[in-house]
Amino acid sequence: MIELGLIHFSAALGGYLLGSVPFGLVLARLGGLGDIRAIGSGNIGATNVLRTGRKDLAAATLILDSGKGAAAALIAMALAGHQAALAAGLLAVVGHNFPVWLRFRGGKGVATTLGVLLATAWPVGVLACLTWAATAAVFRMSSLAALMALGLAPVFAWFLATPGHVVVFALLAGLGFARHHANIRRLLAGEEPRIGAKKPT
């Protein structure tokens, strides 16, 4: 039992450290854009990088942020199984949202969460991605698309995965909703900017 707990702790710690790598910040600086935290919403994720007009850097940020969540889960799965993968994936998102390197001020974790979903229960991940895409296409709001995808992920997992997945995906959804609290207020007030608008989301 102690050994199992240590394995899961190590997986979670590794997931946190991997998730805390701020790819958006790094790519923006390498691309000559300066500190992405001083641009737009101040977020380090792909949506804010896109506001700079650099679609290439935004796409790279999206891929890398998703990839680090998937990598954390897949490495843990290979070494210690599904429970460790879920622990690592969960903490990868926590790491992205609260990176120790940036005084715990990170992103909102949507791309990293989608990476975790795809790595730990790919049918759920695919449905969540399709939900994001469909909502974004219809309403042109990145935040609403993210909230729909995150909120429905535990529901999809109820039918397509295990109770453990449901619990972890529900925790990820709760974390995502908490990180989008300002967006939720603007959505309720009808003030949330649409995709393409140069306003904070």
N, C-alpha and C positions, 0 to 999 in steps of 0.2 A: 504493500500500500504506500509506504514511504517512497519507494523507488518510482512508483507510478506517478505520485504527486510531484516528485522532482522532475520527471520527464515532462509532465504537463506545464510545470512552472518554467522550465527551460524553453519549451516550445512557445509559450506566451511571451517570455522575455525576448526571444529571438524575433518573434512576430512584431513586437512593439518597436524594436530597434530598426528592423527593416522598414516598417511602415512609417517611421519618423523621418526617413530620408526625404527632404523637401525638393522634389524634382522640379516643380514649377519655379521655385526660387532660383535654383541652380541654373536651369535652362534660360530663364529670363536674363540672368547676369551674363551667362556665356553668349547670349544673343545680343548683348549690348543694350538691353532695356533697363538696366539698373535693378533696383529693389522692387519686385512686383508688389510688395506690401504697401508701396507708396502710390500705387496705380489703382484706379477703379474702386472696387470694394475692399481692397487690401488683402484679399484672399490669395492663397498660394496655389489654388487649383486651376484646372484647365479653363474653366469659364472666365476667370479673371485674366488669364494669360491671353485668351482670345480677344479681350478688349484692347489689347495693344495693336491689333491688326495682324499679328504674326500667327496665321493659321497653322503654319508648320510647327511652331513651338507649342501651340495649344494642343495639337494632335499628339505630339511627342509626350507632352505632360499627361494627357489622358491615358495614353498607352502605358507609360511608366508607372503612373499612380495605380492603374488597374493591375498592372503586372506585379507590383510589389505585394499587393494583397493576395493575388493568386500564388505568387512564389512562396510567400510565408506559409500559406496553407498547404501547398503541395510538398514542400520540404518537410514540414512537420508530419504530414500524412505518410510520406515515404519512410520516415524514421520511427514514427510512434503510433500511427493509425489515425482514424477519423476523429476521435475526441481531441487529440492533440492538434489536429488540423483546424478544428473549429476554434480551439483556444487561441492558436496562433493567428488565425484570420481575424478574430474579434479584436485581439490586441494590436494587430497591424492597423486596423481602422482607428483605434484609440491613439496609436502612435502618429498617424497622419493628422488627426485632429488636435493632438496635444503633444507636439514633438519637443523633447527635452532640449534640443539644440536651439529652438526658437522661443525659449521661455514659455513653452506649452501653448503657444499661439499658432495654430495651424489652420488646416482647411476644414471642409465640411464632410469629407469622407465618402462622397457618393461614388466616385470612380473606384476607389479602393474597395468599397463594399461590393460593388458589382464584380470586381475581380475575385473576391472571396466567394461570392455566390457561385460564380462559374467554376471555381476550382473545387468546391466542396459538394455542390449539388447542381451539376450543369443544366439540367432541365429548368430548375428554378432560376438560375442565372440567365438563361436564354429568355424566359418569359419576362423577367424583370427588365432586361434590356429592351425587349419589344414594347413593354409597357412605357418605358421612358421615351422611346422613339415615337410611339403613337401619340402620346400625350404632348410631346414637344411639337410634333407636326401639326396637331389640331389647335393647341392653345398658344404655341410660340412662347412658352414660359419654361425656362430651364428648372427653376425651383419647383414648380408644380409637377413637372415630369419626374424630378427626383423624388418628391414626396410620394407620388403615386407608386413608383417602382419600389421604394423602400417599404411603404405600407403594405403592399400586396405580397412582398416576398415571403413573410411568414405564412400567409394564406396559401400560396403556391406550395410551400414546403409541407404544409399539413397534408396535402394530397400526394406529393411527389417525393418526399424525403422522410426523415426520422424525427421523432420528438425532440431529439437533441438539436437538430437543424432548426426546428421551429423556435425553440427557446433562444438560440444564438441569433437567428435572423430577426426575432422580435426585439432583442436587445440592440441590434444594429439599427433597426428601424427607429427605436426610441431615441438612440443617440443622434441619428440623422435628423429627426424632427426637432430635437433640442437645439441642434446646431443651426437649424433653419428658422428659429423663432422669429427673427426680424422679417424674413420672407413671408411667414405665415400671417403676421400682422398686416403686411402690405397686401397680401392676397385677399384677406378678409375686407380690407378697406378699398379694394379695387385699384391699388396703386402700384402693383408689382410690374416692373418693366418687362417688356417682351424681348425675346432673343434678337440680338442685333442692336438694341438700345444701349448706349454708353452710360448706364447707370448701375449703382451697386445692386447685386443680387445676393 
